[in-house]
């Protein structure tokens, strides 16, 4: 099963940037999200989005060392497994 990363980097000057990627497992997806946010701030604290309703379950907010929100991400199973061939 493929895992899809949907990540939004918050940028007040140029607008938010959306990044998507596909991974083989959740751990690799979460590590990629962490590394992306560490490119913005060396110290990152990840906190689940509260309240986590059904639509946003699994969404995590990244905060920098000054407490500012850097962005958010979720790692979820792909709903369709497209195969070429």
Helices and strands as residue ranges (DSSP letters): E 3-9, E 17-23, H 26-38, E 44-48, E 60-64, E 69-77
